[in-house]
């Protein structure tokens, strides 16, 4: 037996011993060893979604097998396209570990023998790549709890918040986590618009029995944007009965909306009441640190180096939702591709997103001079004093407010802002920003003051 095959069989045996059967069958049994070239192991996975599982759960397995068979630390690479005939591959060496009822073929598909797995669950949305911050930590915790105990205390789970804040991500993450624990779980993930259209189509075809069979025999129903059911009397009636059927059988329901259940207009009161039976959790816009973390996470897919100043600059330009940040990165990607750039500086980012900011009145570009002038006028402090070295309390406060607004409203990097405030270091700007931000969380009067100043600046 070739050494490569011995190695691969050891990997499979260790995985079999350390993983749940369902996890092994889904994530490991369909994998193939392509080759071992020097200290690099190349493994074929039939879905990019499975790479994260291998990186997090198979690391110790690969390490152990590498030292046992080759007496060295082997590095792992993955490929997702079917291997060509010219490539060396260890064939059929994991058959002893397959479930007889689910023999893997040369190109296994995503739970092909599980009819209730819904194809609309997006595998890229997981709890692992959901960036947690103060704005969403409770929603994520509730979603995780639901994933581990379907139909339990948090049933239904109702997550609400504005667009682009991660509600859809959490819905898909729940579905993916449940599938990981139980690949045969009966799951349905739909938007409320899809539910409405599905209902009307079955009604038109006089095929309501199949509709009821589809929606009332699930383990988990995930519905996005439930507010779209408003003014749809017949659909609300059907969803009411679907909800009852699932809830009475301890089957999990997770709903998202753009608003709190209490503010869902034109929905039947009996539905709104049921939405509040379990747990209601809000997601709010991410704070500055969370936006930085989101950007770091999303920048990993791009072949460029994003400087820390660039990330801080982008996080300061878009405040309301994650989609704005994603859109900004796409604009940057387009510009960087055209110019064949390898590093994204603040100047490059500012140029790339200029048109996006001009079309968004919330992101009007202003000058630091304008900010300093308006802050000084509001607090009765001169621009010279704001730029100066005096440490009198009311001057320091005005200076820090001006730095905060310069960080929030302008295209400038931290060093550039510091230079405009008497040549101060960028760490001073960051300290001022963080201090004002902390004060805003506790001082409603300060929020009113900043709103007044912003209105004058713009």
Order of alpha helices (4+ residues) and beta strands (2+ residues): alpha-beta-beta-alpha-alpha-beta-alpha-beta-alpha-beta-alpha-alpha-beta-alpha-beta-alpha-beta-alpha-beta-alpha-alpha-beta-alpha-alpha-alpha-alpha-alpha-alpha-alpha-alpha
